[in-house]
Amino acid sequence: MHQATYPPTEHLVIVGNGMAGHRLVEALVGKPGRPSRITVIGEEPDPAYNRILLSPLLAGEMERDALTLRDANWYADQGIELILGERVSDIDRQVQRLTTDAGRTLAYDRLVLATGSSPARPPVPGLELPGVHVFRDLDDAEALIHYSQNPAGGRGGSAVVIGGGLLGLEAAEGLRKRGQGMRVSLLQRDDRLMNRQLDATAAGLLESELRERGLDIHTHAQLERLEAGADGRVGAVHLADGTRLAADCVVVAIGIVPNVALARRADLDVNRGIVVDETLTSADPAIHALGECCEFQGTTYGLVEPIWRQVEVLAAHLAGETVDGYVEQPSATKLKVSGVSLYAFGPIDPDPEHEVLAYHDPEQGDYRRLLLRNGRLEGAVLYGDTASGPWYFEQALAGVDLGPCRAALLLGATDAQALLDESNESPHCPAKEAA
Ligand SMILES: Cc1cc2nc3c(=O)[nH]c(=O)nc-3n(C[C@H](O)[C@H](O)[C@H](O)COP(=O)(O)OP(=O)(O)OC[C@H]3O[C@@H](n4cnc5c(N)ncnc54)[C@H](O)[C@@H]3O)c2cc1C
């Protein structure tokens, strides 16, 4: 338990009006001990929006307005100063003052860095060419939507997405759905799609489904260079095996890099991310960091689930409440491609002590694989019917001994839970004894 040791009536400045920064504000406004003055500075021109929904926006499944989390009026109503379209360029820790690229200076008592991350870029020639995009913010999504409606190459155009992880897949499917007759290729360096979340069977099912929809998928793809077209824009992508793919639009989605330049300039402790302790406090007790820009016990972040838990801890801490420290926990993965259902968590490759339970119905495109250690679930890969995914995840987090329901485990949550309940009611219940 950590008790904040400073008065909550201070000026709190939050750098970044993204998912983490905004959620922190939402958590603070309801707290009696909230800092008396809160200022939020965001580089993007729009007030906080749901970044996760950029994928359905690109795919044409959502409207732009539906992404907004809160507008500027809401901030004003909460008595919070919101400064948008300005980038914090420097922090002077000695005098606790920051400067923005617009020349504004602002004193703080407490500072929260919620600067997120930026798309990683592979070191290949041609990446600077016009027509090469990333997929991180509203401007990126709007540029891709514009391209899909006005392809530079005409006749539907041809796009190449580099990266076969969650983001690359969502970008490729979004472009395919938006672009009428556009040829969309997806390059994956590994031997299978989503290799960090899926085993070979599930990745194979996903690949077949996406191929059937018309995506052109290349695994083992080693990117060599991008070629300029006659108009000086990107015209093609070359792979190390000699393949040349025509491309008048390229989307780079190979991963993310935490935005730490500001923290580094301020001489905070930075590895890959800004190093924080379990109260999300950096090496400077007046400065906190959370979200994709921070690093806790060697871990950096790319999904919102752990970030929401960080927000709870930091909000309580900033409001002077007693709170348990942040604890690392596994996260589950879902893919936001309509018509494709997958759910995965935990390790992908079984080790010799794992018991592997698997079920595959190729006709239905249904696949479930569970990894258990001493009766406890450590990992799951579900493709097709994923309804029981959250139940499996709960059992894994709680470390429940699933021995009593082993026979029904692959049938899903309802059957397995019924067996567990039955065994809990019996006088010699292994699950009870373990708990
Ligand atoms: C297309 C897409 C789909 C995604 N889908 C999922 C999903 O399905 N599930 C999931 O869990 N996660 C998903 N994510 C990841 C999720 O969006 C991020 O984990 C989350 O946004 C991280 O929040 P954050 O606040 O740390 O960073 P961000 O949301 O990126 O916010 C950081 C903000 O800080 C601003 N900033 C940076 N530097 C400065 C500065 N110096 N001064 C002022 N402002 C600054 C940035 O402009 C940005 O607005 C997706 C991401 C993308 C791009």
The ligand as a Gaussian input file, in Angstrom:
#p B3LYP/6-31G(d) Opt

LIG

0 1
 C       -5.090000       1.547000     -35.126000
 C       -4.866000       1.086000     -33.708000
 C       -5.662000       0.079000     -33.185000
 C       -5.450000      -0.358000     -31.871000
 N       -6.246000      -1.353000     -31.378000
 C       -6.084000      -1.752000     -30.105000
 C       -6.925000      -2.766000     -29.542000
 O       -7.787000      -3.337000     -30.222000
 N       -6.755000      -3.106000     -28.238000
 C       -5.814000      -2.488000     -27.453000
 O       -5.720000      -2.810000     -26.267000
 N       -4.993000      -1.536000     -27.950000
 C       -5.108000      -1.157000     -29.253000
 N       -4.276000      -0.184000     -29.758000
 C       -3.242000       0.400000     -28.886000
 C       -3.814000       1.519000     -28.007000
 O       -4.432000       2.479000     -28.813000
 C       -2.674000       2.126000     -27.204000
 O       -2.187000       1.132000     -26.315000
 C       -3.104000       3.348000     -26.411000
 O       -3.568000       4.363000     -27.267000
 C       -1.918000       3.875000     -25.595000
 O       -2.305000       5.021000     -24.905000
 P       -1.247000       6.181000     -24.580000
 O       -2.018000       7.287000     -23.971000
 O       -0.084000       5.613000     -23.906000
 O       -0.725000       6.663000     -26.031000
 P       -1.544000       7.505000     -27.109000
 O       -2.965000       7.095000     -27.130000
 O       -0.763000       7.415000     -28.365000
 O       -1.488000       8.994000     -26.578000
 C       -0.305000       9.716000     -26.497000
 C       -0.609000      11.157000     -26.856000
 O        0.464000      11.975000     -26.443000
 C        0.725000      12.945000     -27.440000
 N        2.107000      13.419000     -27.276000
 C        3.248000      12.738000     -27.494000
 N        4.324000      13.510000     -27.201000
 C        3.834000      14.701000     -26.793000
 C        4.449000      15.900000     -26.358000
 N        5.772000      16.026000     -26.263000
 N        3.666000      16.962000     -26.020000
 C        2.301000      16.839000     -26.091000
 N        1.659000      15.712000     -26.491000
 C        2.429000      14.657000     -26.831000
 C        0.480000      12.188000     -28.722000
 O        0.273000      13.072000     -29.803000
 C       -0.761000      11.363000     -28.361000
 O       -1.925000      12.083000     -28.612000
 C       -4.438000       0.253000     -31.073000
 C       -3.635000       1.253000     -31.610000
 C       -3.849000       1.679000     -32.918000
 C       -2.965000       2.770000     -33.484000

